[in-house]
Amino acid sequence: VSGKIPGRLRSARTLAVLVGLNALGVLAYVGTGMLPVVMTAGVVWGVIIGAMVPLHRTLIQVNTPEPLVGRIMGVNHMHAEVGHLVPLTFAPALAATFGVQTTMLGSGLVAAVAALLFWPAATRLDRTREVAVPAPGILDPEEEPRSVGH
């Protein structure tokens, strides 16, 4: 997917926009009880996530020195998993106090604010490196895999 995104949109700023849109997807999905809105928001939110996750991983891979790609991706994956688990320590208490829908709406607002706060950092990151993603193609089976020889 990321290889098909135009080069000017393959950026940390685009990722920040997608995080903000992801937050809006949360708000639209949990903010109403109207089934047509929920269904539409669920589909749109899924498309946003489907664009956001590959772009995030692509940007990490292209901006990481080649010998460190595996380590950085591993650390990124660990942080993602912890990020899924940490809210479970306090989300039930928030849901019990404020209600499930209010807690979910609050989490969407937190994500939207985070996206806005990270805009300057995304702009700085985009200035540090020209992000060129190789065009997808068929690998030559005669070439040595990148993981060999480390």
Buried (B, 14 or more C-beta within 10 A) or exposed (E): EBEEBEEEBBBBBBBBBBBBBBBBBBBBBBBEEEEEEBEEBEEBBEEBBEBBBBBBBBBBBBBBEEEEBEEBBEEBEEEEEEEEEEEEEEBEEBBEEEEEEEBBBBBBEEBBEEBEEBBEEBEEBBEEEEBEBEEEEEEEEEEEEEEEEE
